[in-house]
């Protein structure tokens, strides 16, 4: 019997599940043995976390159990945390077990480096975040308490952050929610960001988005400070490195990200921050049977800024990377041309009572096109896409748009 190609995928979010189902689809059953390793047993639709924090969704509504979805399609699922990768011997250590692989896909996502800002808890400080389900549920509880005795709010991102969009969404959602409760006049909102200008997003800007967001913040009385480096969060304030201090009774700051321990602890696999350097086909530059997708990938900033802003990797971009990596692994196994298309971005920003759709191809400038459109139809589209994407991932239909 012909030996099956053993493919181990670390992570079961946008990148991991997409890679697993794409490989299942394009490689014949007799040629592949796919194993997915994940710490959590549920897939969570991360873009909806701001809605969970605002009480508009529950975690159950934006997630589904992974095991039945994978096992019914012949994909092995291991619940556990990878602790070390040995690319020379082609082994992954998961607890007390060791998995051998012929190809490895690193789709581990990130570790939130909350320690970069003193006071950015949420479990060991007064600051809040949206970068994981647990943090989001804590923020939701804190927000409910805040509404009983409101005051100034600070929302934004720490120096070195790359996941910028959710901070904008949360600021707009707070503004809209408070207006619906006739409480907006009691809550000054301040937005702080390391970006050199609004809508930089870590990609050098998105066409006219800068002028649009500046106008929206001014129209909504949201004060904003760019090139801001948050240095400390207390129960009553947010402090910046330049000495500015803003009173705050509820502070939500997106932290910088770092690579997970399994990648950081594996010599020769990643850069000092724990991210994996790859070629245009998402293959490791030294180990040609190791691929990385999503947040785990090391992308340099698009430009130098006074305060560091890192390059983002959205869920939409991660899906593209995972599809390309799966195609290239299949080409490695059974021949064919490799895919090297740079990712493009298509995102919808919830603004409370409306939404903005932004597109750029490719993500990094110079670009073939940048497009932006605003309207309630995009808010409806964003709300409709959540259950559609959950169904698509649960059913393994990753080839659908």
VEXDREN-2710 file (C-alpha; in Angstrom, 1 decimal):
% VEXDREN-2710
k/r/px/py/pz
1/UNK/0.0/0.0/0.0
2/UNK/1.2/3.5/-0.9
3/UNK/2.3/5.4/2.2
4/UNK/-0.1/8.2/3.1
5/UNK/1.3/11.8/3.5
6/UNK/1.0/12.8/7.1
7/UNK/-0.1/16.4/7.5
8/UNK/-0.3/18.0/10.9
9/UNK/-2.1/21.3/11.3
10/UNK/-1.6/23.3/14.5
11/UNK/-4.6/25.4/15.2
12/UNK/-8.4/25.2/14.4
13/UNK/-9.5/28.7/13.7
14/UNK/-9.8/30.4/10.3
15/UNK/-6.4/29.2/9.1
16/UNK/-6.3/25.7/10.6
17/UNK/-9.8/24.6/9.6
18/UNK/-9.6/26.1/6.1
19/UNK/-6.3/24.3/5.5
20/UNK/-7.7/21.0/6.8
21/UNK/-10.8/21.0/4.7
22/UNK/-9.0/22.3/1.6
23/UNK/-6.4/19.5/1.8
24/UNK/-9.2/17.0/2.4
25/UNK/-10.9/18.2/-0.8
26/UNK/-7.9/18.4/-3.1
27/UNK/-5.9/15.4/-2.0
28/UNK/-7.3/11.9/-2.6
29/UNK/-8.1/10.0/0.6
30/UNK/-5.5/7.4/-0.2
31/UNK/-2.8/10.0/-0.3
32/UNK/-3.3/11.9/2.9
33/UNK/-3.7/11.6/6.7
34/UNK/-4.7/14.9/8.2
35/UNK/-4.5/15.7/11.9
36/UNK/-5.6/19.0/13.5
37/UNK/-4.3/19.9/16.9
38/UNK/-6.0/22.7/18.9
39/UNK/-6.1/23.8/22.5
40/UNK/-9.8/24.7/22.3
41/UNK/-12.6/22.4/21.3
42/UNK/-14.8/25.1/19.7
43/UNK/-14.4/27.3/16.6
44/UNK/-15.2/30.9/17.4
45/UNK/-16.1/33.6/14.8
46/UNK/-13.5/36.1/16.1
47/UNK/-14.9/39.2/14.1
48/UNK/-18.1/39.0/16.3
49/UNK/-16.3/39.4/19.6
50/UNK/-17.0/43.1/19.8
51/UNK/-20.7/42.2/19.6
52/UNK/-20.3/39.7/22.4
53/UNK/-18.6/42.4/24.5
54/UNK/-21.6/44.7/23.9
55/UNK/-24.1/42.1/24.8
56/UNK/-25.5/41.7/21.2
57/UNK/-24.3/38.1/20.9
58/UNK/-23.5/35.2/23.2
59/UNK/-20.4/33.0/22.7
60/UNK/-22.7/30.1/21.9
61/UNK/-24.2/32.0/19.0
62/UNK/-20.8/32.6/17.4
63/UNK/-19.2/29.2/17.9
64/UNK/-19.5/25.5/17.2
65/UNK/-17.8/22.3/18.4
66/UNK/-14.9/21.3/16.2
67/UNK/-14.6/17.5/16.8
68/UNK/-17.9/16.3/15.1
69/UNK/-17.3/18.5/12.1
70/UNK/-13.7/17.2/11.5
71/UNK/-14.2/13.5/12.4
72/UNK/-17.3/13.1/10.2
73/UNK/-15.0/14.1/7.3
74/UNK/-12.1/11.8/8.1
75/UNK/-9.9/14.4/9.8
76/UNK/-8.3/13.4/13.1
77/UNK/-8.7/16.0/15.9
78/UNK/-6.5/16.2/18.9
79/UNK/-7.4/18.5/21.8
80/UNK/-4.2/19.7/23.4
81/UNK/-1.6/22.3/23.3
82/UNK/1.6/21.9/21.2
83/UNK/4.6/22.7/23.4
84/UNK/7.5/22.3/20.9
85/UNK/8.2/21.6/17.3
86/UNK/11.3/19.8/16.0
87/UNK/11.5/20.6/12.3
88/UNK/14.7/18.5/11.9
89/UNK/13.1/15.3/13.1
90/UNK/9.6/16.4/11.8
91/UNK/7.9/15.9/15.2
92/UNK/5.4/18.0/17.2
93/UNK/5.2/17.6/21.0
94/UNK/1.6/17.8/22.3
95/UNK/1.6/17.2/26.1
96/UNK/3.1/13.7/26.6
97/UNK/2.4/12.7/23.0
98/UNK/4.6/13.1/19.9
99/UNK/3.1/13.5/16.4
100/UNK/5.2/12.7/13.3
101/UNK/4.5/14.7/10.2
102/UNK/5.5/14.9/6.5
103/UNK/4.1/18.4/6.3
104/UNK/3.3/20.8/9.0
105/UNK/0.9/23.8/8.9
106/UNK/1.4/26.4/11.6
107/UNK/-2.0/28.1/12.1
108/UNK/-1.6/28.8/15.8
109/UNK/-2.7/32.4/15.9
110/UNK/-1.2/34.6/18.5
111/UNK/-0.5/35.2/22.2
112/UNK/-1.8/38.6/23.4
113/UNK/1.2/40.4/24.9
114/UNK/-0.9/42.2/27.5
115/UNK/2.2/42.5/29.7
116/UNK/3.5/45.2/27.3
117/UNK/1.1/47.7/29.0
118/UNK/1.0/47.8/32.9
119/UNK/-2.6/47.5/34.0
120/UNK/-3.8/45.9/30.8
121/UNK/-5.5/43.0/32.4
122/UNK/-8.1/42.0/32.2
123/UNK/-7.5/39.4/34.9
124/UNK/-4.5/41.1/36.6
125/UNK/-5.4/44.8/35.9
126/UNK/-8.2/47.2/35.3
127/UNK/-7.8/47.3/31.5
128/UNK/-10.0/45.2/29.1
129/UNK/-9.4/43.6/25.8
130/UNK/-11.2/41.7/23.0
131/UNK/-8.5/39.4/21.8
132/UNK/-9.9/36.1/23.1
133/UNK/-13.3/34.7/24.1
134/UNK/-12.4/34.8/27.8
135/UNK/-11.3/38.4/27.7
136/UNK/-14.3/39.4/25.7
137/UNK/-16.7/37.8/28.2
138/UNK/-14.9/39.7/31.0
139/UNK/-15.2/42.9/29.1
140/UNK/-19.0/42.3/28.6
141/UNK/-19.4/41.9/32.4
142/UNK/-17.4/45.0/33.1
143/UNK/-19.4/47.0/30.4
144/UNK/-22.7/46.0/32.1
145/UNK/-21.4/47.2/35.4
146/UNK/-20.2/50.4/33.9
147/UNK/-23.6/51.2/32.5
148/UNK/-24.9/51.4/36.1
149/UNK/-22.5/54.3/36.9
150/UNK/-21.1/55.7/33.6
151/UNK/-18.2/58.0/33.1
152/UNK/-15.4/58.7/30.7
153/UNK/-14.3/55.9/28.4
154/UNK/-11.0/55.3/26.6
155/UNK/-10.8/52.8/23.7
156/UNK/-7.8/52.1/21.4
157/UNK/-4.7/50.2/20.8
158/UNK/-1.3/49.8/22.4
159/UNK/2.0/50.5/20.7
160/UNK/2.9/47.6/18.3
161/UNK/-0.7/46.5/17.9
162/UNK/-1.7/45.0/14.6
163/UNK/-5.4/44.1/15.1
164/UNK/-6.6/47.7/14.8
165/UNK/-10.1/47.4/13.3
166/UNK/-11.9/46.0/16.4
167/UNK/-10.9/49.1/18.4
168/UNK/-12.6/51.4/15.9
169/UNK/-15.7/49.1/15.9
170/UNK/-15.9/49.1/19.7
171/UNK/-15.7/52.9/19.8
172/UNK/-18.5/53.3/17.3
173/UNK/-20.6/50.7/19.0
174/UNK/-20.2/52.4/22.4
175/UNK/-21.2/55.7/20.9
176/UNK/-24.3/54.1/19.3
177/UNK/-25.3/52.1/22.4
178/UNK/-25.1/55.1/24.7
179/UNK/-27.2/57.2/22.3
180/UNK/-29.9/54.6/22.3
181/UNK/-29.9/54.7/26.1
182/UNK/-29.9/58.5/26.1
183/UNK/-26.7/58.4/28.1
184/UNK/-24.1/59.6/25.6
185/UNK/-23.9/63.1/27.2
186/UNK/-22.6/61.5/30.4
187/UNK/-19.7/59.6/28.7
188/UNK/-16.8/61.4/27.0
189/UNK/-15.1/58.9/24.6
190/UNK/-11.4/59.1/23.8
191/UNK/-9.8/57.0/21.1
192/UNK/-6.0/56.4/21.3
193/UNK/-4.0/54.7/18.6
194/UNK/-0.3/54.2/17.7
195/UNK/-1.3/54.9/14.1
196/UNK/0.2/58.1/12.6
197/UNK/-3.2/58.9/11.3
198/UNK/-6.7/57.5/11.6
199/UNK/-7.3/54.5/9.2
200/UNK/-3.6/53.7/8.8
201/UNK/-4.6/50.2/10.0
202/UNK/-1.0/49.0/9.8
203/UNK/-1.2/49.0/6.0
204/UNK/-0.3/52.6/5.2
205/UNK/-3.9/53.7/4.9
206/UNK/-6.9/52.7/2.8
207/UNK/-7.8/55.4/0.3
208/UNK/-10.2/58.0/1.6
209/UNK/-10.8/56.1/4.8
210/UNK/-8.7/58.6/6.7
211/UNK/-10.8/61.5/5.9
212/UNK/-14.0/59.6/6.4
213/UNK/-13.0/58.4/9.9
214/UNK/-11.7/61.8/11.0
215/UNK/-15.1/63.2/10.0
216/UNK/-17.0/60.5/11.7
217/UNK/-15.1/60.9/15.0
218/UNK/-15.6/64.6/14.9
219/UNK/-19.3/64.3/14.0
220/UNK/-19.8/61.8/16.9
221/UNK/-17.7/63.9/19.4
222/UNK/-15.1/61.1/19.8
223/UNK/-11.8/62.7/20.7
224/UNK/-8.8/61.0/19.1
225/UNK/-5.1/60.9/19.6
226/UNK/-2.8/59.4/17.0
227/UNK/0.9/58.4/17.5
228/UNK/-0.1/57.5/21.0
229/UNK/1.8/55.0/23.1
230/UNK/-0.2/53.8/26.1
231/UNK/2.2/53.4/29.1
232/UNK/-0.2/52.6/31.9
233/UNK/-3.8/51.8/32.7
234/UNK/-5.3/52.4/36.2
235/UNK/-8.8/52.0/37.5
236/UNK/-9.4/55.7/36.7
237/UNK/-7.1/56.7/33.9
238/UNK/-5.1/55.8/30.8
239/UNK/-1.6/57.3/30.6
240/UNK/0.5/57.9/27.5
241/UNK/4.3/57.9/27.3
242/UNK/4.3/61.6/26.3
243/UNK/2.7/62.5/29.7
244/UNK/-0.9/62.9/28.6
245/UNK/-3.4/61.3/30.9
246/UNK/-7.1/60.7/30.2
247/UNK/-9.7/60.0/32.9
248/UNK/-11.4/56.6/32.2
249/UNK/-13.9/54.5/34.1
250/UNK/-13.8/51.8/31.4
251/UNK/-10.7/51.3/29.3
252/UNK/-10.4/48.8/26.4
253/UNK/-7.0/48.6/24.7
254/UNK/-6.0/46.1/22.0
255/UNK/-2.5/44.8/22.9
256/UNK/0.4/43.9/20.7
257/UNK/0.6/40.3/19.6
258/UNK/3.4/37.7/19.9
259/UNK/3.8/34.2/18.7
260/UNK/2.6/31.3/20.8
261/UNK/4.9/29.3/23.0
262/UNK/5.2/26.2/20.8
263/UNK/6.6/28.3/18.0
264/UNK/8.7/30.7/20.1
265/UNK/10.2/27.7/21.9
266/UNK/11.3/25.9/18.8
267/UNK/14.8/27.0/17.7
268/UNK/15.2/28.0/14.1
269/UNK/11.5/28.2/13.4
270/UNK/10.5/31.8/14.1
271/UNK/11.8/35.3/14.6
272/UNK/12.4/36.8/18.1
273/UNK/8.8/37.7/18.5
274/UNK/7.6/34.2/17.7
275/UNK/6.4/34.7/14.1
276/UNK/7.3/32.5/11.2
277/UNK/9.1/33.9/8.2
278/UNK/7.6/32.4/4.9
279/UNK/8.0/32.8/1.2
280/UNK/5.2/34.0/-1.1
281/UNK/3.6/30.5/-1.0
282/UNK/3.6/30.5/2.8
283/UNK/6.4/27.9/3.0
284/UNK/9.1/28.3/5.7
285/UNK/12.2/29.8/4.2
286/UNK/14.4/27.0/5.6
287/UNK/12.2/24.0/6.1
288/UNK/10.3/23.3/2.9
289/UNK/7.8/21.0/4.5
290/UNK/6.6/23.6/7.0
291/UNK/4.0/26.1/6.2
292/UNK/2.5/29.0/8.2
293/UNK/-0.7/31.0/7.8
294/UNK/-2.6/33.8/9.5
295/UNK/-1.3/35.7/12.5
296/UNK/1.6/33.2/12.9
297/UNK/3.2/34.6/9.8
298/UNK/5.9/37.3/10.1
299/UNK/5.1/40.3/8.0
300/UNK/7.2/43.4/8.3
301/UNK/5.5/46.8/8.8
302/UNK/4.6/48.6/5.6
303/UNK/6.3/51.8/6.8
304/UNK/8.2/53.3/9.7
305/UNK/6.0/55.2/12.1
306/UNK/6.8/57.4/15.2
307/UNK/5.0/54.8/17.3
308/UNK/5.2/51.1/16.1
309/UNK/2.2/49.8/14.2
310/UNK/2.4/46.2/13.0
311/UNK/1.0/44.6/9.9
312/UNK/-2.5/43.1/10.4
313/UNK/-3.6/39.6/9.4
314/UNK/-7.4/39.5/9.2
315/UNK/-9.6/36.4/9.1
316/UNK/-10.3/37.0/5.5
317/UNK/-6.6/37.2/4.7
318/UNK/-5.9/34.1/6.8
319/UNK/-8.4/32.1/4.8
320/UNK/-6.6/33.2/1.6
321/UNK/-3.2/32.1/3.1
322/UNK/-4.6/28.8/4.2
323/UNK/-6.1/28.0/0.8
324/UNK/-2.8/28.9/-0.9
325/UNK/-0.8/26.8/1.6
326/UNK/-3.1/23.8/1.1
327/UNK/-2.8/24.1/-2.7
328/UNK/1.0/24.3/-2.5
329/UNK/1.2/21.3/-0.2
330/UNK/-0.9/19.4/-2.7
331/UNK/1.5/20.5/-5.4
332/UNK/4.4/19.2/-3.3
333/UNK/2.7/15.9/-2.9
334/UNK/1.4/15.2/-6.4
335/UNK/2.9/17.8/-8.6
336/UNK/1.5/21.0/-10.1
337/UNK/2.1/24.7/-10.1
338/UNK/2.5/26.6/-6.8
339/UNK/0.3/29.6/-5.9
340/UNK/2.0/32.9/-4.8
341/UNK/-0.7/35.5/-5.0
342/UNK/-0.4/38.2/-2.4
343/UNK/-3.4/38.6/-0.1
344/UNK/-6.1/41.2/-0.6
345/UNK/-8.5/42.5/2.1
346/UNK/-12.2/42.8/2.2
347/UNK/-13.6/44.0/5.5
348/UNK/-16.8/45.5/6.9
349/UNK/-16.5/47.8/9.9
350/UNK/-19.5/48.0/12.2
351/UNK/-20.2/51.6/13.1
352/UNK/-23.2/51.0/15.3
353/UNK/-26.0/52.5/13.2
354/UNK/-24.2/51.8/9.8
355/UNK/-21.1/50.2/8.4
356/UNK/-18.2/50.8/6.1
357/UNK/-17.0/48.3/3.5
358/UNK/-13.3/48.6/2.6
359/UNK/-11.4/46.6/0.0
360/UNK/-7.8/46.8/-1.1
361/UNK/-5.9/44.5/-3.6
362/UNK/-3.2/43.7/-2.6
363/UNK/-3.1/44.6/1.1
364/UNK/0.3/46.1/0.9
365/UNK/0.8/49.2/-1.3
366/UNK/1.1/49.9/-4.1
367/UNK/-2.3/48.5/-5.0
368/UNK/-4.3/47.6/-8.0
369/UNK/-7.4/49.2/-6.4
370/UNK/-8.8/50.6/-3.1
371/UNK/-12.6/50.8/-2.6
372/UNK/-14.8/52.1/0.1
373/UNK/-18.6/52.2/0.5
374/UNK/-20.8/53.2/3.5
375/UNK/-24.4/52.3/4.3
376/UNK/-26.7/50.2/6.4
377/UNK/-26.7/47.5/3.8
378/UNK/-23.1/46.7/4.8
379/UNK/-24.2/46.4/8.5
380/UNK/-26.9/43.9/7.4
381/UNK/-24.3/42.1/5.2
382/UNK/-21.9/41.8/8.2
383/UNK/-24.7/40.4/10.4
384/UNK/-25.7/37.9/7.7
385/UNK/-22.2/36.8/7.0
386/UNK/-21.6/35.5/10.6
387/UNK/-24.0/32.6/10.5
388/UNK/-23.1/31.9/6.8
389/UNK/-19.4/31.6/7.6
390/UNK/-20.1/29.4/10.7
391/UNK/-22.2/27.1/8.6
392/UNK/-19.6/27.0/5.9
393/UNK/-16.8/26.1/8.3
394/UNK/-18.9/23.6/10.1
395/UNK/-19.8/21.9/6.9
396/UNK/-16.2/22.0/5.6
397/UNK/-17.3/24.0/2.4
398/UNK/-14.2/26.2/2.4
399/UNK/-14.3/26.6/-1.4
400/UNK/-17.4/28.8/-1.1
401/UNK/-16.8/32.6/-1.0
END
